[in-house]
């Protein structure tokens, strides 16, 4: 076996010498690539150390007391009744209205007179009233906006503002009581 390997090395050396001589005779300045014999060894693995077992401390819990949620009631909770006047298509119109304000400031109500309808909306904690209503005029539903300001003194509530719709506008004023 040693003789076979030696003979193989001799043959490879001769082939290499011939290749070099061939390149030199062609005027090449770059030597041909050479191949180095390589040996491979079986892959080795390094054992990974096992993690050191640890103990987890017991969980501790802290009890937190959350205060009960309080809902702030609208200072305008109650009812308001009044009158409205204005013009629609150049003609005078008038009537009455009635609204109820819930504990969160939600508003629902109705108006009657030259035309009738309903309103829904909101009054904020400062008394700014903003509602949208639908009026039945000549068999058609028409949007009417009611905006104004409410005030409270003790349990007495009062309010005034404007209402507007297509080709119509006017004012309203009213009084009522709070349920606070």
BAPASE-759028 format. One record per residue (C-alpha): residue number from 1; x, y, z. Coordinates in Angstrom, 3 decimals. Layout:
<zalums>
zalum nr:NUM xx:X yy:Y zz:Z
...
</zalums>
This chain:
<zalums>
zalum nr:1 xx:0.000 yy:0.000 zz:0.000
zalum nr:2 xx:2.874 yy:2.344 zz:0.804
zalum nr:3 xx:4.350 yy:1.619 zz:-2.646
zalum nr:4 xx:1.007 yy:2.523 zz:-4.311
zalum nr:5 xx:0.838 yy:5.831 zz:-2.529
zalum nr:6 xx:4.483 yy:6.588 zz:-3.358
zalum nr:7 xx:3.880 yy:5.730 zz:-7.018
zalum nr:8 xx:0.817 yy:7.983 zz:-7.039
zalum nr:9 xx:2.816 yy:10.875 zz:-5.578
zalum nr:10 xx:5.509 yy:10.408 zz:-8.210
zalum nr:11 xx:2.937 yy:10.357 zz:-11.033
zalum nr:12 xx:1.214 yy:13.492 zz:-9.700
zalum nr:13 xx:4.582 yy:15.269 zz:-9.472
zalum nr:14 xx:5.396 yy:14.369 zz:-13.071
zalum nr:15 xx:2.006 yy:15.586 zz:-14.320
zalum nr:16 xx:2.524 yy:18.819 zz:-12.466
zalum nr:17 xx:5.971 yy:19.262 zz:-13.944
zalum nr:18 xx:4.596 yy:18.677 zz:-17.457
zalum nr:19 xx:1.854 yy:21.229 zz:-16.906
zalum nr:20 xx:4.331 yy:23.816 zz:-15.690
zalum nr:21 xx:6.589 yy:23.180 zz:-18.661
zalum nr:22 xx:3.634 yy:23.495 zz:-21.000
zalum nr:23 xx:2.606 yy:26.825 zz:-19.502
zalum nr:24 xx:6.146 yy:28.142 zz:-19.671
zalum nr:25 xx:6.439 yy:27.252 zz:-23.353
zalum nr:26 xx:3.195 yy:29.158 zz:-24.156
zalum nr:27 xx:4.459 yy:32.369 zz:-22.570
zalum nr:28 xx:2.019 yy:32.426 zz:-19.706
zalum nr:29 xx:3.115 yy:34.295 zz:-16.661
zalum nr:30 xx:0.407 yy:32.925 zz:-14.466
zalum nr:31 xx:1.132 yy:29.489 zz:-13.115
zalum nr:32 xx:-1.695 yy:26.988 zz:-13.345
zalum nr:33 xx:-3.631 yy:26.341 zz:-10.200
zalum nr:34 xx:-2.218 yy:23.677 zz:-8.001
zalum nr:35 xx:-4.110 yy:21.273 zz:-5.912
zalum nr:36 xx:-2.950 yy:20.330 zz:-2.471
zalum nr:37 xx:-3.847 yy:16.908 zz:-1.214
zalum nr:38 xx:-6.272 yy:17.161 zz:1.656
zalum nr:39 xx:-7.265 yy:14.821 zz:4.337
zalum nr:40 xx:-10.526 yy:14.848 zz:6.171
zalum nr:41 xx:-11.012 yy:13.701 zz:9.631
zalum nr:42 xx:-14.299 yy:12.640 zz:11.130
zalum nr:43 xx:-16.341 yy:15.460 zz:12.658
zalum nr:44 xx:-16.025 yy:15.833 zz:16.345
zalum nr:45 xx:-18.658 yy:17.208 zz:18.635
zalum nr:46 xx:-18.092 yy:18.926 zz:21.883
zalum nr:47 xx:-20.629 yy:17.878 zz:24.451
zalum nr:48 xx:-22.789 yy:20.771 zz:25.688
zalum nr:49 xx:-22.884 yy:20.975 zz:29.438
zalum nr:50 xx:-26.316 yy:20.511 zz:30.946
zalum nr:51 xx:-27.779 yy:23.581 zz:32.584
zalum nr:52 xx:-27.501 yy:23.667 zz:36.280
zalum nr:53 xx:-30.927 yy:23.016 zz:37.773
zalum nr:54 xx:-32.329 yy:26.021 zz:39.563
zalum nr:55 xx:-35.266 yy:26.390 zz:41.820
zalum nr:56 xx:-37.874 yy:29.030 zz:41.172
zalum nr:57 xx:-38.949 yy:30.908 zz:44.260
zalum nr:58 xx:-42.653 yy:30.727 zz:45.010
zalum nr:59 xx:-44.742 yy:33.519 zz:43.519
zalum nr:60 xx:-45.924 yy:36.155 zz:45.890
zalum nr:61 xx:-49.111 yy:38.035 zz:45.180
zalum nr:62 xx:-50.124 yy:41.440 zz:46.287
zalum nr:63 xx:-53.789 yy:42.194 zz:46.568
zalum nr:64 xx:-54.759 yy:45.544 zz:45.120
zalum nr:65 xx:-57.992 yy:47.192 zz:46.030
zalum nr:66 xx:-59.528 yy:49.191 zz:43.202
zalum nr:67 xx:-61.866 yy:51.940 zz:44.314
zalum nr:68 xx:-65.356 yy:51.650 zz:42.887
zalum nr:69 xx:-65.953 yy:53.561 zz:39.671
zalum nr:70 xx:-68.057 yy:56.602 zz:40.160
zalum nr:71 xx:-70.141 yy:57.966 zz:37.361
zalum nr:72 xx:-70.377 yy:61.702 zz:37.423
zalum nr:73 xx:-73.974 yy:62.701 zz:36.892
zalum nr:74 xx:-74.845 yy:65.558 zz:34.626
zalum nr:75 xx:-75.765 yy:68.668 zz:36.635
zalum nr:76 xx:-78.530 yy:69.135 zz:34.038
zalum nr:77 xx:-80.287 yy:65.823 zz:34.646
zalum nr:78 xx:-83.995 yy:66.655 zz:34.626
zalum nr:79 xx:-86.546 yy:68.171 zz:32.249
zalum nr:80 xx:-86.980 yy:71.416 zz:30.336
zalum nr:81 xx:-90.174 yy:72.725 zz:28.683
zalum nr:82 xx:-90.564 yy:75.884 zz:26.625
zalum nr:83 xx:-91.569 yy:77.657 zz:23.457
zalum nr:84 xx:-90.007 yy:78.127 zz:20.051
zalum nr:85 xx:-90.620 yy:80.746 zz:17.350
zalum nr:86 xx:-89.154 yy:81.619 zz:13.965
zalum nr:87 xx:-89.734 yy:81.608 zz:10.226
zalum nr:88 xx:-90.090 yy:78.843 zz:7.688
zalum nr:89 xx:-90.083 yy:79.808 zz:4.024
zalum nr:90 xx:-90.774 yy:83.422 zz:5.017
zalum nr:91 xx:-93.842 yy:82.584 zz:7.151
zalum nr:92 xx:-93.946 yy:82.797 zz:10.967
zalum nr:93 xx:-93.909 yy:79.484 zz:12.861
zalum nr:94 xx:-94.132 yy:78.676 zz:16.569
zalum nr:95 xx:-94.803 yy:75.924 zz:19.058
zalum nr:96 xx:-93.734 yy:74.237 zz:22.257
zalum nr:97 xx:-91.016 yy:71.743 zz:23.137
zalum nr:98 xx:-90.207 yy:69.331 zz:25.947
zalum nr:99 xx:-86.883 yy:67.589 zz:26.575
zalum nr:100 xx:-85.619 yy:65.123 zz:29.165
zalum nr:101 xx:-81.939 yy:64.989 zz:30.115
zalum nr:102 xx:-80.568 yy:61.739 zz:31.553
zalum nr:103 xx:-77.773 yy:61.300 zz:34.121
zalum nr:104 xx:-75.047 yy:61.224 zz:31.455
zalum nr:105 xx:-76.334 yy:64.351 zz:29.667
zalum nr:106 xx:-78.191 yy:62.514 zz:26.904
zalum nr:107 xx:-81.136 yy:64.521 zz:25.559
zalum nr:108 xx:-84.418 yy:63.264 zz:24.077
zalum nr:109 xx:-87.470 yy:65.338 zz:23.370
zalum nr:110 xx:-90.299 yy:66.466 zz:21.134
zalum nr:111 xx:-91.584 yy:69.700 zz:19.666
zalum nr:112 xx:-95.068 yy:70.510 zz:18.380
zalum nr:113 xx:-96.817 yy:73.492 zz:16.820
zalum nr:114 xx:-96.567 yy:74.763 zz:13.240
zalum nr:115 xx:-94.684 yy:71.505 zz:12.625
zalum nr:116 xx:-93.822 yy:68.581 zz:14.890
zalum nr:117 xx:-90.864 yy:66.353 zz:15.431
zalum nr:118 xx:-88.338 yy:64.893 zz:17.833
zalum nr:119 xx:-84.787 yy:65.700 zz:18.953
zalum nr:120 xx:-81.895 yy:63.674 zz:20.343
zalum nr:121 xx:-78.469 yy:64.852 zz:21.401
zalum nr:122 xx:-76.284 yy:65.813 zz:24.314
zalum nr:123 xx:-75.710 yy:68.546 zz:26.879
zalum nr:124 xx:-72.147 yy:68.763 zz:28.219
zalum nr:125 xx:-71.158 yy:69.574 zz:31.818
zalum nr:126 xx:-70.886 yy:73.266 zz:30.915
zalum nr:127 xx:-74.503 yy:73.382 zz:29.672
zalum nr:128 xx:-73.820 yy:73.435 zz:25.937
zalum nr:129 xx:-76.856 yy:71.846 zz:24.273
zalum nr:130 xx:-76.420 yy:70.196 zz:20.876
zalum nr:131 xx:-79.295 yy:68.174 zz:19.397
zalum nr:132 xx:-80.495 yy:67.086 zz:16.004
zalum nr:133 xx:-84.146 yy:66.552 zz:15.253
zalum nr:134 xx:-86.456 yy:65.530 zz:12.489
zalum nr:135 xx:-89.514 yy:67.624 zz:11.683
zalum nr:136 xx:-92.438 yy:66.426 zz:9.598
zalum nr:137 xx:-93.167 yy:69.309 zz:7.207
zalum nr:138 xx:-95.549 yy:68.856 zz:4.282
zalum nr:139 xx:-95.261 yy:65.066 zz:4.505
zalum nr:140 xx:-91.448 yy:65.166 zz:4.382
zalum nr:141 xx:-88.925 yy:64.554 zz:7.158
zalum nr:142 xx:-86.593 yy:67.563 zz:7.478
zalum nr:143 xx:-83.506 yy:67.754 zz:9.724
zalum nr:144 xx:-83.610 yy:70.492 zz:12.366
zalum nr:145 xx:-80.690 yy:71.348 zz:14.682
zalum nr:146 xx:-81.284 yy:72.799 zz:18.152
zalum nr:147 xx:-78.268 yy:74.403 zz:19.865
zalum nr:148 xx:-78.156 yy:76.496 zz:22.997
zalum nr:149 xx:-77.062 yy:76.928 zz:26.581
zalum nr:150 xx:-78.614 yy:75.579 zz:29.779
zalum nr:151 xx:-78.008 yy:76.976 zz:33.271
zalum nr:152 xx:-78.843 yy:75.624 zz:36.717
zalum nr:153 xx:-79.468 yy:77.481 zz:39.945
zalum nr:154 xx:-80.343 yy:75.139 zz:42.808
zalum nr:155 xx:-82.900 yy:72.763 zz:41.265
zalum nr:156 xx:-84.129 yy:75.353 zz:38.747
zalum nr:157 xx:-82.933 yy:74.963 zz:35.154
zalum nr:158 xx:-83.355 yy:77.377 zz:32.248
zalum nr:159 xx:-82.183 yy:77.392 zz:28.660
zalum nr:160 xx:-82.271 yy:79.239 zz:25.385
zalum nr:161 xx:-80.771 yy:78.973 zz:21.930
zalum nr:162 xx:-81.456 yy:78.674 zz:18.229
zalum nr:163 xx:-82.938 yy:76.099 zz:15.899
zalum nr:164 xx:-82.159 yy:75.846 zz:12.180
zalum nr:165 xx:-83.222 yy:73.792 zz:9.209
zalum nr:166 xx:-83.489 yy:74.176 zz:5.439
zalum nr:167 xx:-85.152 yy:77.557 zz:4.703
zalum nr:168 xx:-86.118 yy:77.990 zz:8.354
zalum nr:169 xx:-84.638 yy:79.269 zz:11.605
zalum nr:170 xx:-85.683 yy:80.576 zz:14.975
zalum nr:171 xx:-85.106 yy:80.706 zz:18.722
zalum nr:172 xx:-86.266 yy:78.774 zz:21.767
zalum nr:173 xx:-86.455 yy:79.446 zz:25.485
zalum nr:174 xx:-87.474 yy:77.176 zz:28.336
zalum nr:175 xx:-87.462 yy:76.407 zz:32.035
zalum nr:176 xx:-87.488 yy:73.232 zz:34.098
zalum nr:177 xx:-86.090 yy:71.422 zz:37.103
zalum nr:178 xx:-83.179 yy:69.112 zz:37.791
zalum nr:179 xx:-83.498 yy:65.810 zz:39.614
zalum nr:180 xx:-80.237 yy:66.225 zz:41.540
</zalums>
